[in-house]
Amino acid sequence: MHVRHLQVADFRSWEQADLELEPGPSVLVGRNGQGKTNLVEAIGYVATLGSHRVASDAPLVRLGASRAIIRTAVVNDGRELTVELEITPGKANRARVNRGPVPRPRDVLGILRTVLFAPEDLALVRGDPGERRRFLDDLLVLRAPRYAGVRSDYDRVLRQRNALLKSAAANRRARRSDPDALVTLDVWSGHLAAHGAALLSARLDLVADLGPRVAAAYAGVAPESRPAQIGYRSKIEDALPAGYGKPDGERADPEVVAEVLLAEMVRRRDNELERGVSLVGPHRDELDLVLGEAPAKGYASHGESWSFALALRLASYELLRADGSEPVLVLDDVFAELDRRRRQRLAEVAVAAEQVLVTAAVAEDVPGELTGARYTVADGVVERD
């Protein structure tokens, strides 16, 4: 899989950019603030419908413009598909494939797969649990685009249930009784358990598949460090079969998980009604990152944290390759952050990729193994050297 062509209009700092790409390494070199990261961010947006830098779409539209356009030509197994995305803050985004409109933007998911490593990835180790949950869910969608719908449905039901719990909590404090609200809560609890079980089961299976690859990738980039491992921590883990989420364990059964989720909601109903928020579900879970016997967050050194973040991305890349669809590898301004050994290990993986896109402030930061097309990004223009 590779991106043959990228065109953006009013995306981030770019009024217009047009870039022909090819398989193998492509290196975009430019001083900070020239827009090279914006170009690879656009490619990542086509793959995930999200940015690795911001949580909302509004900053993606150039200041003063009403919308942004991204067009890509993606080649996979000799077949080329053109994807166009129109990003309009405050309105529904629109998508086209081969110039024909599709019902929903998420229908383009799966056409392009990318694994992106960027300085922001340090938050995977040092940031809040939400960063790690997002990492898992983004990878789930890359493996199987249908999980974009599962994720969306779960978020929608969670908002509805939280609104009902908030209202019920206010009624409790005011000593008002509303029996119908509790009946409605039961309905929304059933929906949350069903959608939550689909998401949680998929996360457990993903962690089981990813774990050995993370351990191997970390040992490769930091052989002198303690061994690394990952695990999934859920509020309901004590009630789940012991093998779920383990490399040699059984696959998670969504029906079993749904029953456990629903039983836990019943058990914690008084707490939820008191606090006015849903306390059970995958939105409360955590991906544990462990070095030796200690959690990586708070105990890992700066170098170990970078190594763990790198291992998570390299493991994701290897997992997607094992699934039979080699992703585009995007390395956004990371070589300047890595020491010689980590640069070398990353370069060894990158050079074997069908396509790798690299950004760097100075060309000397990029290992010599990644020879290939070079582009200069400066003053609103991108040119091939």
Residue pairs with C-beta under 8 A, 6 or more apart in sequence:
1 74
1 75
1 76
1 77
1 112
1 113
1 325
1 326
1 327
1 328
1 354
1 355
2 21
2 22
2 23
2 74
2 75
2 328
2 354
2 355
3 21
3 43
3 72
3 73
3 74
3 75
3 112
3 328
3 355
3 357
4 20
4 21
4 22
4 73
4 74
4 75
4 80
5 18
5 19
5 20
5 21
5 71
5 72
5 73
6 17
6 18
6 19
6 21
6 39
6 42
6 43
6 70
6 71
6 72
7 17
7 18
7 19
7 69
7 70
7 71
7 72
8 14
8 16
8 17
8 38
8 39
8 42
8 68
8 69
8 70
8 71
9 15
9 16
9 68
9 69
10 61
10 62
10 65
10 67
10 68
10 69
11 17
11 38
11 42
11 60
11 61
11 62
11 68
11 69
11 70
11 87
12 35
12 38
12 41
12 42
12 59
12 60
12 62
12 68
13 35
13 38
13 62
13 380
14 35
14 38
14 39
14 62
14 380
15 62
15 380
17 35
17 39
17 382
19 39
19 375
19 382
20 384
21 355
21 357
21 373
22 355
22 373
23 354
23 355
24 354
24 355
24 356
24 372
24 373
25 350
25 351
25 356
25 358
25 370
25 371
25 372
25 373
26 355
26 356
26 357
26 358
26 372
26 373
26 374
26 375
27 358
27 359
27 360
27 363
27 366
27 370
27 372
27 373
27 374
27 375
28 36
28 39
28 40
28 357
28 358
28 359
28 360
28 375
28 377
28 382
29 36
29 359
29 360
29 361
29 362
29 363
29 366
29 374
29 375
29 376
29 377
30 36
30 359
30 361
30 376
30 377
30 378
31 361
31 378
32 361
34 377
34 378
34 379
35 377
35 380
35 382
36 333
36 359
36 377
36 382
37 53
37 118
37 332
37 333
37 359
39 359
39 377
39 382
40 116
40 330
40 332
40 357
40 359
41 51
41 52
41 53
41 60
41 332
42 70
42 72
43 72
43 112
43 114
43 328
43 330
43 357
44 50
44 51
44 52
44 114
44 116
44 330
45 51
45 60
45 70
45 85
45 87
46 70
46 72
46 74
46 83
46 85
46 108
46 111
46 112
47 109
47 112
47 113
47 114
47 142
47 327
47 328
48 109
48 114
48 138
48 141
48 142
49 85
49 93
49 105
49 106
49 108
49 109
49 148
50 138
51 57
51 59
51 60
52 116
52 118
52 120
52 332
53 118
53 120
54 60
56 89
57 87
57 89
57 93
58 89
60 68
60 87
61 67
61 68
61 87
61 88
61 89
62 68
66 88
67 86
67 87
67 88
68 86
68 87
69 84
69 85
69 86
69 87
70 83
70 84
70 85
70 87
71 82
71 83
71 84
71 85
72 82
72 83
72 112
73 80
73 81
73 82
74 80
74 81
74 82
74 83
74 111
74 112
76 111
76 325
81 97
81 98
81 111
82 96
82 97
82 98
82 99
83 95
83 96
83 97
83 108
83 111
83 112
84 95
84 96
84 97
84 99
85 93
85 94
85 95
85 105
85 108
86 93
86 94
86 95
87 93
88 94
93 105
94 101
94 105
95 101
95 102
95 104
95 105
95 107
95 108
96 102
97 107
97 108
97 111
102 108
106 145
106 148
106 149
106 152
109 141
109 145
109 148
110 145
112 328
113 142
113 320
113 325
113 327
113 328
114 142
114 327
114 328
114 329
114 330
115 142
115 313
115 316
115 317
115 320
115 327
115 328
115 329
115 330
116 313
116 330
116 331
116 332
117 309
117 310
117 313
117 329
117 330
117 331
117 332
117 334
117 346
118 330
118 332
118 333
118 334
119 332
119 333
119 334
119 337
121 309
121 310
121 312
121 313
122 305
122 306
122 309
123 131
124 131
124 132
124 135
124 289
124 308
124 309
124 312
125 289
125 296
125 297
125 300
125 305
125 308
125 309
126 297
126 305
129 285
129 286
129 287
132 286
132 287
132 289
133 282
133 283
133 285
133 286
133 287
135 287
135 312
136 203
136 206
136 207
136 287
137 147
137 151
137 199
137 203
139 206
139 210
139 316
139 319
140 147
140 151
140 199
140 202
140 203
140 206
141 147
141 148
141 151
142 316
142 320
142 327
143 206
143 319
143 320
143 323
144 202
147 199
147 202
150 195
150 198
150 199
150 202
151 199
153 195
154 192
154 195
154 196
154 198
154 199
154 281
154 282
154 283
157 188
157 191
157 192
157 195
158 192
158 278
158 281
158 283
160 188
161 185
161 188
161 189
161 191
161 192
161 278
162 276
162 277
162 278
164 181
164 184
164 185
164 188
165 185
165 272
165 273
165 275
165 276
165 277
165 278
166 276
166 277
167 181
167 276
168 178
168 181
168 182
168 185
168 273
168 276
169 273
169 274
169 275
169 276
170 276
171 177
171 178
171 181
172 273
172 274
185 269
189 262
189 265
189 266
190 262
192 261
192 265
192 278
192 281
193 258
193 259
193 261
193 262
193 265
194 258
196 257
196 258
196 261
196 281
196 282
197 254
197 255
197 257
197 258
197 261
198 254
199 282
200 234
200 252
200 257
200 261
200 281
200 282
200 285
201 251
201 252
201 253
201 254
201 257
202 252
203 232
203 245
203 282
203 285
204 232
204 244
204 245
204 252
204 257
205 245
205 251
205 252
207 230
207 231
207 232
207 245
207 287
208 244
208 245
208 246
208 247
208 249
208 251
209 247
209 319
210 230
210 315
210 316
210 319
211 229
211 230
211 231
211 246
211 247
212 247
213 314
213 315
213 318
213 319
214 228
214 229
214 230
214 311
214 312
214 315
215 227
215 228
215 229
216 315
217 310
217 311
217 312
217 314
217 315
217 318
218 225
218 227
218 228
218 307
218 308
218 311
219 227
219 228
220 311
220 314
220 345
221 307
221 310
221 311
221 314
221 341
221 342
221 345
221 346
222 228
222 303
222 304
222 307
222 311
222 341
222 342
225 291
225 304
225 307
226 291
226 292
227 291
227 292
228 289
228 290
228 291
228 296
228 307
228 308
228 311
229 290
230 287
230 288
230 289
230 290
230 312
231 245
231 287
231 288
231 290
232 245
232 285
232 286
232 287
232 288
233 285
233 286
233 287
233 288
234 240
234 282
234 285
235 264
235 279
235 280
235 281
235 284
235 285
236 257
236 260
236 261
236 264
236 280
239 260
239 263
239 264
240 252
240 256
240 257
240 260
241 249
241 250
241 256
242 249
243 249
243 250
244 250
244 252
244 257
245 252
261 280
261 281
264 280
265 272
265 278
265 280
268 279
268 280
271 279
272 278
272 279
272 280
278 284
288 295
289 295
289 296
289 297
289 308
290 296
291 299
291 300
291 304
291 308
296 304
296 305
296 308
300 308
303 339
306 337
306 338
306 342
307 342
310 338
310 342
310 345
310 346
314 346
314 349
317 327
317 329
317 349
317 353
320 326
320 327
321 327
326 353
326 354
328 353
328 354
328 355
328 356
328 357
329 349
329 350
329 353
329 355
329 356
329 357
330 356
330 357
331 346
331 350
331 356
331 357
331 358
331 359
332 359
333 359
333 360
333 361
334 346
335 343
335 346
335 358
335 360
335 365
335 366
335 367
336 360
336 361
336 362
336 365
338 346
343 367
344 367
346 367
347 367
347 369
347 370
348 369
350 356
350 358
350 369
350 370
351 369
351 370
356 370
358 366
358 370
360 366
363 374
373 384
374 384
374 385
375 382
375 383
375 384
375 385
376 382
376 383
376 385
